[in-house]
Amino acid sequence: YWALILCNVLLPQLLWLKWVRTSVPALFVLALVVNVGMWLERFVIIVVSLHRDYLPSSWGGYVPTGWDWGVLLGSIGLFLTLIFLFVRVLPMISIFEMRHLLAETHRHGGAGSQPTAETAPPAPPRPAVEAGSLYGLMAEFASGEELLAQARRAYAAGYRKLAAYSPYPIEELPAALGLRPSRLPWLVLLGGIAGGVAGFGMQYYASVIDYPLNIGGRPLNSWPAFVIVTFELTILAAAGAAVLGMLLRNGLPQPYHAVFNAPGFERASQDRFFLCVEAADPAFDARKTQSFLMSLNPVSVVEVEK
């Protein structure tokens, strides 16, 4: 039991240290320790419960009924259905492969190639749209390095309403755009605390207040027996807070956004990188901002309608 607490509760606290979070060997060893702790958790739940025959549910023989089999098969079917829907709606893309393929494409296709639409000078912007229907101006770049460098230049030029779009994460890009650190970790922490308190409180209420039962002479508030469920609900609530918080903070799902109107923007999930200056930016001026973006040597600059 105490080995379970050590592996699943105490040692993971090392993740508060930055050198542990940024060290691959340390994370690998810690992951192995957590796996051992999860196995010990199942051992405590099953083997110890069967060995100490104090639970009322083990006073008689158990034979699964049709309802039991139905719940089991139904849960498996629901899980597979959700997995298939996830893969169908949100196809899995390997970020490593995306980075590697883009790098190889630029390396082999750049030298000695004839001028094409990909390497031609920036295309002139489309005819101007009405001021009231203008969302902003968007510049297209061919590599993540260009996007990062030009985002820094745009921020240094005084623009604050900036948005960047890339087929894979660029670590330095949020800081280049002037975005503040995410509050999502705090939301995950609060979700984990709430889940842990709810798990322990549920067991305390059931065992001490609502239905006290003397099992093997142990105290009613036998907190070591409550740790496993408390731990599970902590992880469940923290993971749920992470997913919901990520969706809400990013404004997802978002069926429509103005940048969807930009020509070629579908390549933002393939091999193109975009920097958008919104018209709501205090420093935005249609002509000056257009000239500034053209000076960044992009593939193209287009107006984005609302």
C-alpha positions in Angstrom: 0.0 0.0 0.0 2.7 2.5 1.0 4.6 1.6 -2.2 1.5 2.6 -4.1 1.4 5.9 -2.3 5.1 6.5 -3.0 4.8 5.7 -6.7 1.5 7.4 -7.5 1.3 10.3 -5.1 4.7 11.3 -3.7 7.2 10.8 -6.5 5.1 12.5 -9.2 5.5 15.7 -7.1 9.0 15.9 -8.7 7.2 17.2 -11.8 7.0 20.6 -10.0 10.8 20.9 -10.6 11.6 22.3 -14.1 14.7 20.2 -14.6 12.6 17.0 -14.2 10.0 18.2 -16.7 12.7 19.1 -19.2 14.8 16.0 -18.8 13.8 13.0 -21.1 15.6 10.4 -18.9 14.0 11.7 -15.7 10.5 11.7 -17.4 11.1 8.2 -18.6 12.1 6.9 -15.2 9.2 8.7 -13.6 6.7 7.2 -16.1 8.0 3.7 -15.3 7.5 4.4 -11.6 3.9 5.6 -12.2 3.2 2.4 -14.2 4.5 0.4 -11.3 2.2 2.3 -9.0 -0.8 1.8 -11.2 -0.1 -2.0 -11.1 0.2 -1.9 -7.3 -3.2 0.0 -7.2 -4.9 -2.9 -9.0 -3.1 -5.3 -6.8 -4.4 -3.6 -3.7 -8.0 -3.3 -5.0 -8.2 -7.0 -6.1 -5.8 -9.2 -4.3 -6.0 -7.6 -0.9 -9.8 -7.3 -1.0 -10.0 -11.1 -1.8 -7.4 -12.0 0.8 -9.2 -10.1 3.6 -12.7 -11.4 3.3 -14.3 -8.4 5.1 -16.4 -7.0 2.3 -20.1 -7.8 2.3 -20.0 -8.3 -1.5 -17.6 -11.3 -1.0 -19.8 -13.1 1.5 -21.4 -15.1 -1.3 -20.5 -16.4 -4.7 -20.7 -14.0 -7.6 -22.2 -15.0 -10.9 -22.6 -12.3 -13.6 -26.1 -11.7 -14.8 -27.3 -10.6 -18.2 -27.3 -7.0 -17.0 -23.6 -7.3 -15.9 -22.6 -8.6 -19.3 -24.7 -6.0 -21.0 -23.0 -3.1 -19.1 -19.6 -4.6 -19.9 -20.3 -5.0 -23.6 -22.1 -1.7 -23.8 -19.1 0.2 -22.3 -16.8 -1.5 -24.7 -19.0 -0.5 -27.6 -19.3 3.1 -26.4 -15.6 3.3 -26.1 -15.0 2.0 -29.6 -17.7 4.3 -31.0 -16.1 7.4 -29.4 -12.6 6.3 -30.7 -13.9 5.9 -34.2 -15.7 9.2 -34.2 -12.6 10.9 -32.8 -10.4 9.4 -35.6 -13.0 10.3 -38.2 -13.6 13.9 -37.2 -10.1 14.7 -35.9 -7.6 12.7 -37.9 -4.3 12.1 -36.2 -1.3 14.0 -37.6 2.2 13.3 -36.5 3.9 16.6 -35.7 7.3 15.1 -36.0 6.6 13.8 -39.5 5.1 17.2 -40.5 8.3 19.0 -39.4 10.5 16.5 -41.1 8.6 16.5 -44.4 8.5 20.3 -44.6 12.3 20.5 -43.9 13.1 17.9 -46.5 10.8 19.5 -49.1 12.4 22.9 -48.7 15.9 21.4 -48.7 15.5 19.3 -51.9 13.2 21.7 -53.7 14.9 25.0 -53.1 18.3 24.8 -54.9 18.4 25.2 -58.6 14.6 25.2 -59.1 12.9 27.4 -61.6 10.8 30.3 -60.3 7.3 29.1 -59.6 4.3 30.4 -57.8 6.0 29.1 -54.6 9.2 31.1 -55.1 7.9 34.1 -57.0 7.8 37.6 -55.5 4.9 38.5 -53.3 1.7 38.7 -55.1 -0.1 42.1 -55.0 -3.1 42.2 -52.7 -6.6 41.8 -54.0 -8.9 44.8 -54.6 -9.7 46.6 -51.4 -12.8 45.6 -49.5 -15.0 48.0 -47.6 -13.5 49.2 -44.4 -16.4 48.0 -42.3 -16.1 44.4 -43.7 -12.3 44.2 -43.3 -11.1 41.8 -40.6 -7.4 42.4 -41.2 -4.4 41.7 -43.4 -2.7 38.4 -43.6 0.8 37.6 -44.8 1.8 34.1 -45.9 5.2 32.6 -45.3 6.9 29.4 -46.5 8.6 28.3 -43.3 8.2 28.5 -39.5 11.5 30.3 -39.1 10.2 33.1 -41.3 6.9 33.3 -39.5 8.7 33.5 -36.1 11.1 36.2 -37.2 8.5 38.4 -38.9 6.1 38.0 -36.0 8.8 39.5 -33.8 9.2 42.3 -36.2 5.5 43.0 -36.3 5.3 43.1 -32.5 8.3 45.4 -32.3 6.6 47.7 -34.9 3.8 48.3 -32.4 1.1 45.8 -33.5 -0.6 44.0 -30.7 -3.7 42.4 -32.3 -1.7 39.6 -34.0 -2.5 36.0 -34.8 -0.3 33.3 -36.2 -1.3 30.1 -37.9 1.1 27.1 -38.3 0.7 23.4 -39.2 2.7 22.5 -36.1 3.5 24.2 -32.7 6.4 26.7 -32.7 7.6 27.1 -29.1 8.8 30.7 -29.3 5.8 32.0 -31.2 3.5 32.9 -28.3 6.1 35.0 -26.7 6.9 36.7 -30.1 3.2 37.6 -30.4 3.2 39.0 -26.9 0.8 36.4 -25.5 0.8 36.0 -21.8 1.4 32.6 -20.2 -1.6 30.2 -20.3 -3.7 30.0 -17.2 -4.7 26.4 -18.1 -2.3 24.8 -15.6 -4.0 26.6 -12.7 -7.4 25.4 -14.0 -6.1 21.8 -14.1 -4.8 22.2 -10.5 -8.2 23.5 -9.3 -9.9 20.6 -11.1 -7.6 18.1 -9.5 -8.2 19.5 -6.1 -11.9 19.6 -6.6 -11.9 16.0 -7.8 -9.8 14.8 -4.8 -12.0 16.6 -2.3 -15.2 15.2 -4.0 -13.8 11.7 -4.0 -12.8 11.7 -0.4 -16.0 13.5 0.7 -18.2 11.0 -1.1 -16.5 8.0 0.6 -16.5 9.8 4.0 -20.2 10.5 3.7 -21.1 7.0 2.7 -18.9 5.2 5.3 -19.3 7.6 8.3 -22.5 9.4 8.0 -25.0 7.8 5.7 -24.3 4.0 6.1 -21.7 3.3 8.8 -20.8 -0.4 8.6 -18.3 -2.2 10.9 -16.0 -4.1 8.6 -13.3 -6.1 10.4 -13.2 -3.7 13.3 -11.7 -0.9 11.3 -12.6 2.7 12.1 -15.4 4.2 10.0 -13.1 7.0 8.7 -10.5 4.6 7.4 -8.7 7.1 5.2 -6.1 4.7 3.7 -8.9 2.8 2.1 -10.2 6.1 0.6 -6.9 7.0 -1.1 -7.4 5.0 -4.3 -10.8 6.4 -5.2 -9.6 9.9 -4.2 -6.6 9.5 -6.5 -8.7 8.3 -9.4 -11.2 11.2 -9.2 -8.3 13.6 -8.8 -6.8 12.4 -12.1 -10.2 12.3 -13.8 -11.2 15.8 -12.8 -7.8 17.2 -13.7 -7.9 15.6 -17.1 -11.5 16.8 -17.7 -10.6 20.4 -16.6 -7.6 20.3 -19.0 -9.7 19.2 -22.0 -12.7 21.6 -21.3 -10.4 24.4 -20.3 -8.4 24.1 -23.5 -11.6 24.1 -25.6 -13.1 27.1 -23.8 -9.9 29.1 -23.7 -9.4 28.6 -27.4 -13.0 29.4 -28.2 -13.6 25.9 -29.7 -15.5 24.5 -31.4 -15.5 27.4 -33.9 -17.4 26.5 -37.1 -16.6 29.9 -38.7 -13.8 32.4 -38.4 -13.0 35.3 -40.7 -9.5 33.9 -41.6 -11.3 31.0 -43.3 -12.1 33.5 -46.1 -8.4 34.1 -46.9 -7.3 32.4 -50.2 -5.0 29.4 -49.6 -5.6 29.4 -45.8 -6.4 25.7 -46.0 -2.6 25.1 -46.3 -2.2 26.4 -42.7 -2.7 22.7 -41.7 -0.3 21.5 -44.4 2.8 23.5 -45.3 2.1 27.2 -45.0 2.5 29.7 -42.2 0.3 32.8 -41.8 0.6 36.1 -39.8 -2.6 38.2 -39.5 -2.8 41.8 -38.3 -6.4 42.5 -37.2 -8.1 45.7 -38.2 -9.1 46.2 -34.6 -5.4 46.9 -33.7 -4.9 50.5 -32.6 -1.8 50.7 -34.9 -3.6 49.4 -37.9 -3.8 51.5 -41.0 -4.8 49.7 -44.2 -2.1 51.3 -46.4 0.7 51.5 -43.9 0.1 48.0 -42.5 -0.1 46.6 -46.1 3.3 48.2 -46.9 4.8 46.9 -43.7 3.7 43.3 -44.4 5.0 43.5 -47.9 8.4 44.6 -46.5 8.6 41.3 -44.6 9.1 39.4 -48.0 6.0 37.1 -47.6 4.7 34.8 -50.3 1.6 36.9 -50.5 -0.4 39.5 -48.6 -4.2 39.4 -48.7 -7.1 41.2 -47.2 -9.3 39.1 -44.9 -13.0 39.9 -45.0 -15.3 39.3 -42.0 
